[in-house]
Amino acid sequence: MIGKITGKVDYRAKDHVLVDVQGVGYMVYCSERTLANLPHAGGVVALYTELLVREDNLQLFGFLTLAEKEWHKLLTTVQGVGAKAALAIAGTLGTDGVSRAITLGDIAAIKSAQGVGPKLAQRIVTELKDKAANIIAMGAAGSEQVIIDESTVIDMPVSSTAIPRPTSSAPNTAAAQADALSALMNLGYGQGDAATAVAEASGNAMDADAGALIKAALKLLAPKG
């Protein structure tokens, strides 16, 4: 499986980019948001990738961050959401926007993506709301965008697996609490409310990592009644 590629941009199209890796061109499908952040022809790019294997076709999908890749994988677990529909959702809302919409049950935001109707948007929110915390924590740990060393691009082979940037998953550490607080604030919660919820969640679960803290804090912040 191709988990990451690093090379030079040959050209960018409306829905994909051609990346030249040691003379081999890889067609990588990306969201509009990701494509907009890629360099022009001749520039160096590194992308985390997901390979979709079908009987009659192989398609490679590219992402600038691990959080973007994980959201794409999670979205495609919902019946009716294909790989390109997941790209459309991520391209419309961005990683933080997807996290916020699913966590807060914002169906209107999800259905703003092209090809996503109200029933599918409802299904996405319902099925993924309890699965979002770990990916939110991944994004909160900082920028996990692929680091490019241009001096080694020409000699760099295609990686068979993506090497994740470590996130703060140690149980109930200050770093895990900080990641949870950052994630909640990114979702739009005030610092005071978020900090109180994280503190209470941490006190109730001494072995909780960042993802578990976020999930518990979100339950505490949910409207009562």
Protein Blocks (a to p, Z undefined) as FASTA:
>chain_A
ZZbdcdddfbdcfkbccddeehiacdddddfklmmmpccehiacdddddddddfkbccdd
ddfbfklmmmmmmmmmpghiafklmmmmmmmnommlmmmmmmnopaklmmmpghiafklm
mmmmmmmmmmmmmmmmmmmnoccbdcddfklmmmpccdfbdcdddddfbghifklmmmmm
mmmmmnopafklmmmmmmmmmmmmmkbcfklmmmmmmmmmpcgZZ
